[in-house]
Amino acid sequence: MMKPVLVVGAGPVGLTMAAELARYRIPVRIIDRAHGRTDQSRALAIWPRTLELLRAAGCVDAFAATGLHARAVSIHSDGRVLGRVAFGEIASPFNYLLMIPQSETERLLEAHLLSLGGKVERDAELTAFVDTGDGVSCTITRAGNGDEVVEAAWLIGCDGAHSSVRHRLGLAFEGDILSTAFIIADVRVAGLQVPSDEPAIFWHPDGAVMFFPISPDRYRIIADIGSVPSCEPTLRQVQAIVARRGPGGITLSDPVWLSHFGVNERKVADYRVGRVFLAGDAAHVHSPAGGQGMNTGMQDAFNLAWKLALVMRQEARAGLLDSYGPERGPVARQVLTGSNRMTRVVLLKNRPARLLRGLVVRALFRIPAIRRALANALSGVMIHYPDSPLNTGGATGSRHPRPGRRLDPGCGVGAGDLPRFTLVARDDAGARAMIARHSTLLKPDLCPPPDGNGIWLVRPDGYVAAAARGGDWPVIDAALTRLAAGTRAATALKQRS
């Protein structure tokens, strides 16, 4: 009988990980030491690339129906709009930013997990673990109920910035702390003369104040405030900041969350130690600028889950798991760099620097190609894995994606309850022979190619694993053979199922 995977932490990342494993019919347990889900808005933004992955997981409709669809983001200064980036041209079926409180994200993900036969075990804390070489012996402690020892196949730490899994592994969490603190407020807003589906950033000599819509009249407000205060902010203090830095005429009321935070920018060097993995904030934290944190963590989970499922089902070699860190580590590094730059631009206080900032933003945002590139970069659709150890080939004779690039042809890539690669090719004898030869890795149905000049092998997460010219099947065959588990193990698994 297959040992379960133990996921520690039932935030968005852990819930995504557990649900994906359950979808792939992998036994999974997910624990969290908290008594219940968060009731705070916390992470708000779900970008198009994450929505694409939620579509493959089979639960995007619930998210799209629950959240607010933001169509643009604007930057304001001195009573005028410096620039506006519309999301309508993002190269994705989800050409908007979904604004949804983290409390709702967790609710929807937990409901999705329940529909797949999984559940969150709450008031349960991982207090010890030992990697035994062929599994992980984990001690779970429940208040008043003693300890339970779980023999897990793998352990995945999705337990946040203060990850106990990371601490027990002894991994350094290297990086910096920004000297500036921020206030955060979830409040009702009246009088803001900006479209209710548009995040708005207002620059002022004192600093910035940012409005992120949660619902038509409720917003998340963030503003930089210098050093970390000794107590939580009051509504009156937030109102004073908005009155000074905002456009005027704005009234705040009905606060449900008032807090402050500092910005850590940290990352581990290794996402895996033996049979233990890290994902999400346990592996990387950074400035909230750009709203990438939760998305990066959820995409960590999507990346690891299909690989772990194939290995545990003995359909792919264990070496497939070695690609997780090399793929996701550079993405986190890019997010760290990008969010740091955005934060520092927002925090400019020097008057000449602020004037230059305004001139540059006005000039650049007048160029449609710049606005389009920025929207696509924020959306996540430009994330790719150019140096992935899984990449093979590359000569397609066309302008279409090379290995490591996202290719979402809209024909069910990643959907279903088995982690399968998709063959994007013309329906001919070569393609059918390839599907027959690699039936444990390939979906039985072909996807029509963008043109007739190439063949693409697309991973369950929508990225190209191999590309070749039309008819050059040895390239695709070599890629699949390199991934496949030994014939004896694959045959045995098919007999058992």
NORFEN-V585708 format. One record per helix or strand of 3 or more residues. SS is the DSSP state (2 for helix, 1 for strand). FROM is the first residue (numbers start at 0). LEN is the number of residues. If there is no record, write none. Layout:
BEGIN
SS;FROM;LEN + SS;FROM;LEN
END
This chain:
BEGIN
1;4;4 + 2;11;12 + 1;27;5 + 2;47;10 + 2;59;7 + 1;67;3 + 1;71;6 + 1;79;7 + 1;96;3 + 2;101;14 + 1;119;3 + 1;123;8 + 1;135;7 + 1;145;7 + 1;153;4 + 2;163;6 + 1;173;17 + 1;197;7 + 1;206;9 + 1;217;9 + 2;234;11 + 1;250;17 + 1;275;3 + 2;279;3 + 2;292;20 + 2;317;29 + 2;350;15 + 2;367;12 + 1;420;4 + 2;428;9 + 1;453;5 + 1;462;7 + 2;472;11 + 2;486;10
END
